[in-house]
Amino acid sequence: MRWRSPSRVTVFIVLLTGVFVAMVIFAASGLILNTRDDNLSSSESQTVRFTNGASMALNRNLLGVDILLASLNEALNLSESMVDWIDLPTASESMTRYAQQNMLLRNLSLLDDQGQVLATSDPAGKALQLNLPASFLNEVIAQSVSTLVISAPSVSFSSAEPVLYLARYILLANTTRVIAVAEVPINLLTALLVQGVDIPGLEVSLERTSGELLISLPIQTDTALPRRALPLAAPAPDEKPVLAAARLSGQPAIVVTRPVLYRGIVVAASLPIEAILDSWRPQRNFILSAALGFVLMILTASTVAINYLARMAETRRNLALSKAKVEQLPFLDQPTALAN
């Protein structure tokens, strides 16, 4: 059978089909990129709001503990006393009342400069053992001005749960220093940081700028206590989010850091890009499915149209051939008249 070149209409349909398919692909690509950017932007804003809220909540509660520790000086009249003059049973009773008024505290204790318990809100009294990290008391006492110092994570002897110790010294009348110490469970501080917010994949940490982890969520170690994060880069001057390694997992992430009121300690929130894209992929797949459906519809309609035009053209050709054959037939002679 002799090959016939496609008609102009067929060529036009093919070109129009290509244009429509290209438009669908272009629109789907643009929509996919837009939804991806929207998800990244929304997740970034969500991380910023979370970090701001977490730092504010933490500052408010740490400041409350700090004020409570500082107020022990006035409540127990320590600045006008010496160690031997302190009414220890009365001091323990007062500290018990104060500790009960603050849901963040496990107990309050007053220590001498050797770390011996003088008074405490804990029922164990002077028998209480505080598992203070090494050199923590020295760090507290070494402050030129009494300020709140936060310890490294430790495990409480009394409750066997991870805790942080918050302490500041108080000067007695003879310039001897006693240390007011608050024991704060890490799980309560974690609840303050998280604030009930559920952001899939979010990594939260309270850490020193040296990289020492005080609190981490999720826990990244084999024990209940966090240890170290990746080295902390200097926060952006305008405190804007940055694209960097996540503080715990090291994955590419949106990282937001906020300093707290106490020097050298920051709240960091890291949202890995992979976690953001996990929530975006269903949208991408839906767009791709819809685009594929439109492309198949266009191709089907184009194929039907081309086949229809091809059948019409074939029908016309057949009619034309039939007409030509009829026209080429010889005329039949008229029958002769019958003889008389």
KEKEVO-203693 format. One record per residue (C-alpha): residue in one letter; x, y, z. Coordinates in pm, whole numbers, plus 50000, padded with zeros to 5 digits. Each point is the difference from the previous one (the first is absolute). Layout:
<site><aa>a</aa><u>X</u><v>Y</v><w>Z</w></site>
...
This chain:
<site><aa>m</aa><u>50000</u><v>50000</v><w>50000</w></site>
<site><aa>r</aa><u>50137</u><v>50338</v><w>49901</w></site>
<site><aa>w</aa><u>50094</u><v>50229</v><w>50293</w></site>
<site><aa>r</aa><u>49794</u><v>50314</v><w>50019</w></site>
<site><aa>s</aa><u>50120</u><v>50315</v><w>50174</w></site>
<site><aa>p</aa><u>49780</u><v>50114</v><w>50291</w></site>
<site><aa>s</aa><u>49744</u><v>50265</v><w>49925</w></site>
<site><aa>r</aa><u>50034</u><v>50353</v><w>50122</w></site>
<site><aa>v</aa><u>49721</u><v>49945</v><w>50251</w></site>
<site><aa>t</aa><u>50180</u><v>49698</v><w>50146</w></site>
<site><aa>v</aa><u>50324</u><v>50196</v><w>50030</w></site>
<site><aa>f</aa><u>49809</u><v>50283</v><w>50165</w></site>
<site><aa>i</aa><u>49841</u><v>49760</v><w>50252</w></site>
<site><aa>v</aa><u>50339</u><v>49848</v><w>50084</w></site>
<site><aa>l</aa><u>50156</u><v>50343</v><w>50051</w></site>
<site><aa>l</aa><u>49704</u><v>50117</v><w>50209</w></site>
<site><aa>t</aa><u>50023</u><v>49684</v><w>50209</w></site>
<site><aa>g</aa><u>50369</u><v>50067</v><w>50064</w></site>
<site><aa>v</aa><u>49922</u><v>50357</v><w>50106</w></site>
<site><aa>f</aa><u>49730</u><v>49886</v><w>50244</w></site>
<site><aa>v</aa><u>50222</u><v>49727</v><w>50145</w></site>
<site><aa>a</aa><u>50284</u><v>50250</v><w>50043</w></site>
<site><aa>m</aa><u>49764</u><v>50244</v><w>50172</w></site>
<site><aa>v</aa><u>49882</u><v>49732</v><w>50243</w></site>
<site><aa>i</aa><u>50359</u><v>49898</v><w>50078</w></site>
<site><aa>f</aa><u>50104</u><v>50363</v><w>50047</w></site>
<site><aa>a</aa><u>49701</u><v>50076</v><w>50227</w></site>
<site><aa>a</aa><u>50056</u><v>49684</v><w>50206</w></site>
<site><aa>s</aa><u>50370</u><v>50076</v><w>50039</w></site>
<site><aa>g</aa><u>49927</u><v>50354</v><w>50111</w></site>
<site><aa>l</aa><u>49734</u><v>49883</v><w>50245</w></site>
<site><aa>i</aa><u>50233</u><v>49737</v><w>50146</w></site>
<site><aa>l</aa><u>50277</u><v>50254</v><w>50051</w></site>
<site><aa>n</aa><u>49758</u><v>50253</v><w>50149</w></site>
<site><aa>t</aa><u>49858</u><v>49750</v><w>50248</w></site>
<site><aa>r</aa><u>50354</u><v>49895</v><w>50094</w></site>
<site><aa>d</aa><u>50103</u><v>50362</v><w>50063</w></site>
<site><aa>d</aa><u>49676</u><v>50063</v><w>50193</w></site>
<site><aa>n</aa><u>50068</u><v>49697</v><w>50220</w></site>
<site><aa>l</aa><u>50356</u><v>50114</v><w>50067</w></site>
<site><aa>s</aa><u>49887</u><v>50354</v><w>50078</w></site>
<site><aa>s</aa><u>49716</u><v>49882</v><w>50223</w></site>
<site><aa>s</aa><u>50227</u><v>49759</v><w>50185</w></site>
<site><aa>e</aa><u>50258</u><v>50274</v><w>50049</w></site>
<site><aa>s</aa><u>49740</u><v>50234</v><w>50149</w></site>
<site><aa>q</aa><u>49870</u><v>49719</v><w>50219</w></site>
<site><aa>t</aa><u>50351</u><v>49926</v><w>50127</w></site>
<site><aa>v</aa><u>50061</u><v>50368</v><w>50078</w></site>
<site><aa>r</aa><u>49673</u><v>50028</v><w>50193</w></site>
<site><aa>f</aa><u>50079</u><v>49681</v><w>50190</w></site>
<site><aa>t</aa><u>50350</u><v>50118</v><w>50094</w></site>
<site><aa>n</aa><u>49879</u><v>50342</v><w>50110</w></site>
<site><aa>g</aa><u>49732</u><v>49841</v><w>50217</w></site>
<site><aa>a</aa><u>50241</u><v>49745</v><w>50145</w></site>
<site><aa>s</aa><u>50261</u><v>50261</v><w>50092</w></site>
<site><aa>m</aa><u>49738</u><v>50226</v><w>50159</w></site>
<site><aa>a</aa><u>49853</u><v>49716</v><w>50206</w></site>
<site><aa>l</aa><u>50345</u><v>49886</v><w>50109</w></site>
<site><aa>n</aa><u>50112</u><v>50354</v><w>50089</w></site>
<site><aa>r</aa><u>49687</u><v>50058</v><w>50206</w></site>
<site><aa>n</aa><u>50041</u><v>49681</v><w>50201</w></site>
<site><aa>l</aa><u>50377</u><v>50023</v><w>50045</w></site>
<site><aa>l</aa><u>49960</u><v>50357</v><w>50117</w></site>
<site><aa>g</aa><u>49739</u><v>49882</v><w>50251</w></site>
<site><aa>v</aa><u>50243</u><v>49745</v><w>50143</w></site>
<site><aa>d</aa><u>50280</u><v>50258</v><w>50003</w></site>
<site><aa>i</aa><u>49786</u><v>50248</v><w>50194</w></site>
<site><aa>l</aa><u>49899</u><v>49726</v><w>50242</w></site>
<site><aa>l</aa><u>50364</u><v>49907</v><w>50069</w></site>
<site><aa>a</aa><u>50097</u><v>50363</v><w>50045</w></site>
<site><aa>s</aa><u>49704</u><v>50061</v><w>50234</w></site>
<site><aa>l</aa><u>50130</u><v>49736</v><w>50243</w></site>
<site><aa>n</aa><u>50249</u><v>50261</v><w>50116</w></site>
<site><aa>e</aa><u>49723</u><v>50225</v><w>50129</w></site>
<site><aa>a</aa><u>49764</u><v>49722</v><w>50107</w></site>
<site><aa>l</aa><u>50264</u><v>49830</v><w>50216</w></site>
<site><aa>n</aa><u>50185</u><v>50322</v><w>50094</w></site>
<site><aa>l</aa><u>50323</u><v>49848</v><w>49874</w></site>
<site><aa>s</aa><u>50190</u><v>50323</v><w>49932</w></site>
<site><aa>e</aa><u>49994</u><v>50078</v><w>50373</w></site>
<site><aa>s</aa><u>50084</u><v>49650</v><w>50115</w></site>
<site><aa>m</aa><u>50284</u><v>49754</v><w>50005</w></site>
<site><aa>v</aa><u>49975</u><v>49629</v><w>49938</w></site>
<site><aa>d</aa><u>49978</u><v>49915</v><w>50371</w></site>
<site><aa>w</aa><u>49725</u><v>50255</v><w>50055</w></site>
<site><aa>i</aa><u>49758</u><v>49868</v><w>49736</w></site>
<site><aa>d</aa><u>49689</u><v>49838</v><w>50144</w></site>
<site><aa>l</aa><u>50021</u><v>49694</v><w>49778</w></site>
<site><aa>p</aa><u>49662</u><v>49836</v><w>50086</w></site>
<site><aa>t</aa><u>49819</u><v>50329</v><w>49938</w></site>
<site><aa>a</aa><u>50199</u><v>50050</v><w>49680</w></site>
<site><aa>s</aa><u>49901</u><v>49652</v><w>49878</w></site>
<site><aa>e</aa><u>49633</u><v>50069</v><w>50073</w></site>
<site><aa>s</aa><u>50013</u><v>50328</v><w>49808</w></site>
<site><aa>m</aa><u>50176</u><v>49837</v><w>49707</w></site>
<site><aa>t</aa><u>49738</u><v>49724</v><w>49995</w></site>
<site><aa>r</aa><u>49723</u><v>50260</v><w>49965</w></site>
<site><aa>y</aa><u>50187</u><v>50179</v><w>49722</w></site>
<site><aa>a</aa><u>50067</u><v>49676</v><w>49812</w></site>
<site><aa>q</aa><u>49632</u><v>49904</v><w>50020</w></site>
<site><aa>q</aa><u>49902</u><v>50331</v><w>49840</w></site>
<site><aa>n</aa><u>50210</u><v>49934</v><w>49690</w></site>
<site><aa>m</aa><u>49894</u><v>49696</v><w>49797</w></site>
<site><aa>l</aa><u>50333</u><v>50001</v><w>49816</w></site>
<site><aa>l</aa><u>50208</u><v>49914</v><w>50307</w></site>
<site><aa>r</aa><u>50073</u><v>49657</v><w>50142</w></site>
<site><aa>n</aa><u>50164</u><v>50150</v><w>50307</w></site>
<site><aa>l</aa><u>50187</u><v>50299</v><w>50139</w></site>
<site><aa>s</aa><u>50322</u><v>49966</v><w>50196</w></site>
<site><aa>l</aa><u>50246</u><v>50224</v><w>50178</w></site>
<site><aa>l</aa><u>50362</u><v>49882</v><w>49991</w></site>
<site><aa>d</aa><u>50319</u><v>50123</v><w>50158</w></site>
<site><aa>d</aa><u>50304</u><v>50074</v><w>49786</w></site>
<site><aa>q</aa><u>50112</u><v>49638</v><w>50040</w></site>
<site><aa>g</aa><u>49677</u><v>49864</v><w>49855</w></site>
<site><aa>q</aa><u>49854</u><v>49877</v><w>50331</w></site>
<site><aa>v</aa><u>49622</u><v>50030</v><w>50037</w></site>
<site><aa>l</aa><u>49902</u><v>50256</v><w>50263</w></site>
<site><aa>a</aa><u>49625</u><v>50013</v><w>49935</w></site>
<site><aa>t</aa><u>49772</u><v>49852</v><w>49738</w></site>
<site><aa>s</aa><u>49638</u><v>49961</v><w>49903</w></site>
<site><aa>d</aa><u>50058</u><v>49628</v><w>49942</w></site>
<site><aa>p</aa><u>49865</u><v>49764</v><w>50271</w></site>
<site><aa>a</aa><u>50344</u><v>49837</v><w>50019</w></site>
<site><aa>g</aa><u>50133</u><v>50314</v><w>50168</w></site>
<site><aa>k</aa><u>50376</u><v>50015</v><w>50048</w></site>
<site><aa>a</aa><u>50025</u><v>49640</v><w>49880</w></site>
<site><aa>l</aa><u>49906</u><v>50121</v><w>49654</w></site>
<site><aa>q</aa><u>50264</u><v>49933</v><w>49738</w></site>
<site><aa>l</aa><u>50016</u><v>50231</v><w>49703</w></site>
<site><aa>n</aa><u>50170</u><v>49854</v><w>49696</w></site>
<site><aa>l</aa><u>50157</u><v>50331</v><w>49901</w></site>
<site><aa>p</aa><u>50226</u><v>49989</v><w>49692</w></site>
<site><aa>a</aa><u>50370</u><v>50033</v><w>50067</w></site>
<site><aa>s</aa><u>50122</u><v>50359</v><w>50044</w></site>
<site><aa>f</aa><u>49644</u><v>50136</v><w>49994</w></site>
<site><aa>l</aa><u>50026</u><v>50150</v><w>50349</w></site>
<site><aa>n</aa><u>50335</u><v>50154</v><w>49915</w></site>
<site><aa>e</aa><u>49848</u><v>50158</v><w>49692</w></site>
<site><aa>v</aa><u>49717</u><v>50148</v><w>50208</w></site>
<site><aa>i</aa><u>50230</u><v>50134</v><w>50268</w></site>
<site><aa>a</aa><u>50247</u><v>50140</v><w>49745</w></site>
<site><aa>q</aa><u>49746</u><v>50250</v><w>49865</w></site>
<site><aa>s</aa><u>50110</u><v>50357</v><w>50076</w></site>
<site><aa>v</aa><u>49635</u><v>50095</v><w>50035</w></site>
<site><aa>s</aa><u>49742</u><v>49750</v><w>50116</w></site>
<site><aa>t</aa><u>49817</u><v>49877</v><w>49690</w></site>
<site><aa>l</aa><u>49804</u><v>49691</v><w>49914</w></site>
<site><aa>v</aa><u>50212</u><v>49710</v><w>49877</w></site>
<site><aa>i</aa><u>49849</u><v>49699</v><w>49825</w></site>
<site><aa>s</aa><u>50171</u><v>49664</v><w>50042</w></site>
<site><aa>a</aa><u>50064</u><v>49726</v><w>49749</w></site>
<site><aa>p</aa><u>49734</u><v>49725</v><w>49995</w></site>
<site><aa>s</aa><u>50020</u><v>49762</v><w>50293</w></site>
<site><aa>v</aa><u>49796</u><v>49719</v><w>50157</w></site>
<site><aa>s</aa><u>49823</u><v>50067</v><w>50328</w></site>
<site><aa>f</aa><u>50087</u><v>49767</v><w>50286</w></site>
<site><aa>s</aa><u>49652</u><v>50031</v><w>50149</w></site>
<site><aa>s</aa><u>49789</u><v>49954</v><w>49687</w></site>
<site><aa>a</aa><u>50246</u><v>49835</v><w>49755</w></site>
<site><aa>e</aa><u>49879</u><v>50233</v><w>49725</w></site>
<site><aa>p</aa><u>50203</u><v>50241</v><w>49786</w></site>
<site><aa>v</aa><u>50021</u><v>50345</v><w>50159</w></site>
<site><aa>l</aa><u>50169</u><v>50336</v><w>49966</w></site>
<site><aa>y</aa><u>50127</u><v>50193</v><w>50301</w></site>
<site><aa>l</aa><u>49951</u><v>50375</v><w>50011</w></site>
<site><aa>a</aa><u>50205</u><v>50183</v><w>50260</w></site>
<site><aa>r</aa><u>50129</u><v>50337</v><w>50118</w></site>
<site><aa>y</aa><u>50204</u><v>50097</v><w>50303</w></site>
<site><aa>i</aa><u>49891</u><v>50220</v><w>50293</w></site>
<site><aa>l</aa><u>50246</u><v>50199</v><w>50210</w></site>
<site><aa>l</aa><u>49972</u><v>49963</v><w>50377</w></site>
<site><aa>a</aa><u>50095</u><v>50271</v><w>50249</w></site>
<site><aa>n</aa><u>50361</u><v>49884</v><w>50014</w></site>
<site><aa>t</aa><u>50019</u><v>49981</v><w>49614</w></site>
<site><aa>t</aa><u>49980</u><v>49621</v><w>50014</w></site>
<site><aa>r</aa><u>49810</u><v>49868</v><w>49702</w></site>
<site><aa>v</aa><u>49714</u><v>49754</v><w>50020</w></site>
<site><aa>i</aa><u>49838</u><v>49860</v><w>49689</w></site>
<site><aa>a</aa><u>49626</u><v>49988</v><w>49932</w></site>
<site><aa>v</aa><u>49931</u><v>49707</v><w>49769</w></site>
<site><aa>a</aa><u>49679</u><v>49905</v><w>49818</w></site>
<site><aa>e</aa><u>49957</u><v>49653</v><w>49849</w></site>
<site><aa>v</aa><u>49790</u><v>50011</v><w>49681</w></site>
<site><aa>p</aa><u>49892</u><v>49683</v><w>49816</w></site>
<site><aa>i</aa><u>50097</u><v>50007</v><w>49632</w></site>
<site><aa>n</aa><u>49664</u><v>49860</v><w>49893</w></site>
<site><aa>l</aa><u>49825</u><v>50311</v><w>50140</w></site>
<site><aa>l</aa><u>50238</u><v>50231</v><w>49814</w></site>
<site><aa>t</aa><u>49945</u><v>49794</v><w>49686</w></site>
<site><aa>a</aa><u>49626</u><v>50048</v><w>50034</w></site>
<site><aa>l</aa><u>50061</u><v>50374</v><w>50026</w></site>
<site><aa>l</aa><u>50208</u><v>49998</v><w>49683</w></site>
<site><aa>v</aa><u>49759</u><v>49791</v><w>49797</w></site>
<site><aa>q</aa><u>49686</u><v>50184</v><w>50122</w></site>
<site><aa>g</aa><u>49780</u><v>49723</v><w>49867</w></site>
<site><aa>v</aa><u>50097</u><v>50082</v><w>49640</w></site>
<site><aa>d</aa><u>50025</u><v>49702</v><w>49766</w></site>
<site><aa>i</aa><u>50215</u><v>50077</v><w>49695</w></site>
<site><aa>p</aa><u>50108</u><v>49677</v><w>49826</w></site>
<site><aa>g</aa><u>50377</u><v>49965</v><w>49988</w></site>
<site><aa>l</aa><u>50072</u><v>50302</v><w>50223</w></site>
<site><aa>e</aa><u>50321</u><v>49980</v><w>50206</w></site>
<site><aa>v</aa><u>50010</u><v>50217</v><w>50312</w></site>
<site><aa>s</aa><u>50298</u><v>50066</v><w>50222</w></site>
<site><aa>l</aa><u>50102</u><v>50215</v><w>50291</w></site>
<site><aa>e</aa><u>50376</u><v>50030</v><w>49981</w></site>
<site><aa>r</aa><u>50303</u><v>50202</v><w>50080</w></site>
<site><aa>t</aa><u>50176</u><v>50180</v><w>49720</w></site>
<site><aa>s</aa><u>50289</u><v>49759</v><w>50061</w></site>
<site><aa>g</aa><u>49774</u><v>49721</v><w>49868</w></site>
<site><aa>e</aa><u>49917</u><v>49835</v><w>50334</w></site>
<site><aa>l</aa><u>49643</u><v>49877</v><w>49991</w></site>
<site><aa>l</aa><u>49786</u><v>50068</v><w>50304</w></site>
<site><aa>i</aa><u>49673</u><v>49879</v><w>49850</w></site>
<site><aa>s</aa><u>49932</u><v>49829</v><w>49669</w></site>
<site><aa>l</aa><u>49688</u><v>49872</v><w>49836</w></site>
<site><aa>p</aa><u>50006</u><v>49740</v><w>49866</w></site>
<site><aa>i</aa><u>50269</u><v>49850</v><w>50222</w></site>
<site><aa>q</aa><u>50305</u><v>49926</v><w>49786</w></site>
<site><aa>t</aa><u>50201</u><v>49786</v><w>50239</w></site>
<site><aa>d</aa><u>49974</u><v>49652</v><w>50146</w></site>
<site><aa>t</aa><u>49936</u><v>50138</v><w>50348</w></site>
<site><aa>a</aa><u>49737</u><v>50231</v><w>50143</w></site>
<site><aa>l</aa><u>50246</u><v>50288</v><w>50001</w></site>
<site><aa>p</aa><u>50095</u><v>50203</v><w>49694</w></site>
<site><aa>r</aa><u>50369</u><v>50061</v><w>49944</w></site>
<site><aa>r</aa><u>50123</u><v>50217</v><w>49713</w></site>
<site><aa>a</aa><u>49859</u><v>50145</v><w>49681</w></site>
<site><aa>l</aa><u>50186</u><v>50098</v><w>49688</w></site>
<site><aa>p</aa><u>50207</u><v>50318</v><w>50038</w></site>
<site><aa>l</aa><u>49769</u><v>50300</v><w>50015</w></site>
<site><aa>a</aa><u>50064</u><v>50259</v><w>49732</w></site>
<site><aa>a</aa><u>49960</u><v>50363</v><w>50097</w></site>
<site><aa>p</aa><u>49632</u><v>50097</v><w>49982</w></site>
<site><aa>a</aa><u>49901</u><v>50235</v><w>49720</w></site>
<site><aa>p</aa><u>50020</u><v>50364</v><w>50121</w></site>
<site><aa>d</aa><u>49632</u><v>50054</v><w>49916</w></site>
<site><aa>e</aa><u>49908</u><v>49659</v><w>50149</w></site>
<site><aa>k</aa><u>49846</u><v>49889</v><w>49671</w></site>
<site><aa>p</aa><u>49969</u><v>49631</v><w>49914</w></site>
<site><aa>v</aa><u>50298</u><v>49849</v><w>49822</w></site>
<site><aa>l</aa><u>50045</u><v>49692</v><w>49786</w></site>
<site><aa>a</aa><u>50255</u><v>49793</v><w>50189</w></site>
<site><aa>a</aa><u>50063</u><v>49658</v><w>50151</w></site>
<site><aa>a</aa><u>49733</u><v>49900</v><w>50252</w></site>
<site><aa>r</aa><u>50128</u><v>50034</v><w>50356</w></site>
<site><aa>l</aa><u>49949</u><v>49633</v><w>50084</w></site>
<site><aa>s</aa><u>49983</u><v>49787</v><w>49685</w></site>
<site><aa>g</aa><u>50224</u><v>50213</v><w>49777</w></site>
<site><aa>q</aa><u>49755</u><v>49984</v><w>49708</w></site>
<site><aa>p</aa><u>49949</u><v>50308</v><w>49781</w></site>
<site><aa>a</aa><u>49739</u><v>50200</v><w>50189</w></site>
<site><aa>i</aa><u>49842</u><v>50334</v><w>50077</w></site>
<site><aa>v</aa><u>50169</u><v>50101</v><w>50326</w></site>
<site><aa>v</aa><u>49876</u><v>50273</v><w>50234</w></site>
<site><aa>t</aa><u>50187</u><v>50097</v><w>50317</w></site>
<site><aa>r</aa><u>49899</u><v>50236</v><w>50278</w></site>
<site><aa>p</aa><u>50215</u><v>50095</v><w>50300</w></site>
<site><aa>v</aa><u>49845</u><v>49979</v><w>50344</w></site>
<site><aa>l</aa><u>50049</u><v>50253</v><w>50277</w></site>
<site><aa>y</aa><u>50301</u><v>49814</v><w>50136</w></site>
<site><aa>r</aa><u>50326</u><v>50042</v><w>49815</w></site>
<site><aa>g</aa><u>50132</u><v>49723</v><w>49780</w></site>
<site><aa>i</aa><u>49673</u><v>49804</v><w>49980</w></site>
<site><aa>v</aa><u>49772</u><v>49985</v><w>49696</w></site>
<site><aa>v</aa><u>49683</u><v>49830</v><w>49889</w></site>
<site><aa>a</aa><u>50040</u><v>49841</v><w>49657</w></site>
<site><aa>a</aa><u>49731</u><v>49854</v><w>49777</w></site>
<site><aa>s</aa><u>50094</u><v>49803</v><w>49688</w></site>
<site><aa>l</aa><u>49749</u><v>49884</v><w>49741</w></site>
<site><aa>p</aa><u>50167</u><v>49767</v><w>49747</w></site>
<site><aa>i</aa><u>49920</u><v>50074</v><w>49636</w></site>
<site><aa>e</aa><u>49923</u><v>49631</v><w>49950</w></site>
<site><aa>a</aa><u>49727</u><v>50019</v><w>50265</w></site>
<site><aa>i</aa><u>49848</u><v>50302</v><w>49826</w></site>
<site><aa>l</aa><u>50007</u><v>49824</v><w>49663</w></site>
<site><aa>d</aa><u>49832</u><v>49694</v><w>50151</w></site>
<site><aa>s</aa><u>49687</u><v>50208</v><w>50057</w></site>
<site><aa>w</aa><u>50033</u><v>50156</v><w>49652</w></site>
<site><aa>r</aa><u>50037</u><v>49678</v><w>49801</w></site>
<site><aa>p</aa><u>49631</u><v>49900</v><w>50018</w></site>
<site><aa>q</aa><u>49913</u><v>50338</v><w>49846</w></site>
<site><aa>r</aa><u>50261</u><v>49947</v><w>49731</w></site>
<site><aa>n</aa><u>49869</u><v>49652</v><w>49923</w></site>
<site><aa>f</aa><u>49643</u><v>50129</v><w>49975</w></site>
<site><aa>i</aa><u>50107</u><v>50273</v><w>49757</w></site>
<site><aa>l</aa><u>50196</u><v>49750</v><w>49792</w></site>
<site><aa>s</aa><u>49703</u><v>49763</v><w>49992</w></site>
<site><aa>a</aa><u>49765</u><v>50278</v><w>49891</w></site>
<site><aa>a</aa><u>50246</u><v>50118</v><w>49735</w></site>
<site><aa>l</aa><u>50044</u><v>49644</v><w>49870</w></site>
<site><aa>g</aa><u>49621</u><v>49966</v><w>49981</w></site>
<site><aa>f</aa><u>49973</u><v>50322</v><w>49797</w></site>
<site><aa>v</aa><u>50281</u><v>49889</v><w>49766</w></site>
<site><aa>l</aa><u>49832</u><v>49663</v><w>49942</w></site>
<site><aa>m</aa><u>49669</u><v>50174</v><w>49930</w></site>
<site><aa>i</aa><u>50167</u><v>50232</v><w>49748</w></site>
<site><aa>l</aa><u>50184</u><v>49713</v><w>49830</w></site>
<site><aa>t</aa><u>49683</u><v>49789</v><w>49991</w></site>
<site><aa>a</aa><u>49795</u><v>50283</v><w>49850</w></site>
<site><aa>s</aa><u>50274</u><v>50070</v><w>49747</w></site>
<site><aa>t</aa><u>50023</u><v>49633</v><w>49901</w></site>
<site><aa>v</aa><u>49623</u><v>49973</v><w>49962</w></site>
<site><aa>a</aa><u>49991</u><v>50315</v><w>49788</w></site>
<site><aa>i</aa><u>50285</u><v>49886</v><w>49774</w></site>
<site><aa>n</aa><u>49845</u><v>49654</v><w>49955</w></site>
<site><aa>y</aa><u>49662</u><v>50156</v><w>49924</w></site>
<site><aa>l</aa><u>50151</u><v>50232</v><w>49740</w></site>
<site><aa>a</aa><u>50198</u><v>49711</v><w>49854</w></site>
<site><aa>r</aa><u>49682</u><v>49790</v><w>49964</w></site>
<site><aa>m</aa><u>49816</u><v>50292</v><w>49843</w></site>
<site><aa>a</aa><u>50284</u><v>50053</v><w>49756</w></site>
<site><aa>e</aa><u>50007</u><v>49631</v><w>49918</w></site>
<site><aa>t</aa><u>49626</u><v>50002</v><w>49944</w></site>
<site><aa>r</aa><u>50027</u><v>50295</v><w>49762</w></site>
<site><aa>r</aa><u>50279</u><v>49830</v><w>49810</w></site>
<site><aa>n</aa><u>49797</u><v>49682</v><w>49968</w></site>
<site><aa>l</aa><u>49702</u><v>50198</v><w>49876</w></site>
<site><aa>a</aa><u>50215</u><v>50183</v><w>49752</w></site>
<site><aa>l</aa><u>50149</u><v>49673</v><w>49873</w></site>
<site><aa>s</aa><u>49659</u><v>49842</v><w>49972</w></site>
<site><aa>k</aa><u>49868</u><v>50298</v><w>49806</w></site>
<site><aa>a</aa><u>50297</u><v>49994</v><w>49770</w></site>
<site><aa>k</aa><u>49951</u><v>49629</v><w>49928</w></site>
<site><aa>v</aa><u>49636</u><v>50055</v><w>49926</w></site>
<site><aa>e</aa><u>50080</u><v>50282</v><w>49764</w></site>
<site><aa>q</aa><u>50253</u><v>49785</v><w>49818</w></site>
<site><aa>l</aa><u>49754</u><v>49720</v><w>49924</w></site>
<site><aa>p</aa><u>49904</u><v>49976</v><w>49616</w></site>
<site><aa>f</aa><u>49648</u><v>50105</v><w>49913</w></site>
<site><aa>l</aa><u>49775</u><v>49703</v><w>49921</w></site>
<site><aa>d</aa><u>49860</u><v>49985</v><w>49644</w></site>
<site><aa>q</aa><u>49627</u><v>50057</v><w>49967</w></site>
<site><aa>p</aa><u>49815</u><v>49673</v><w>49917</w></site>
<site><aa>t</aa><u>49906</u><v>49970</v><w>49631</w></site>
<site><aa>a</aa><u>49643</u><v>50017</v><w>49906</w></site>
<site><aa>l</aa><u>49836</u><v>49672</v><w>49937</w></site>
<site><aa>a</aa><u>49964</u><v>49910</v><w>49632</w></site>
<site><aa>n</aa><u>49659</u><v>50046</v><w>49852</w></site>
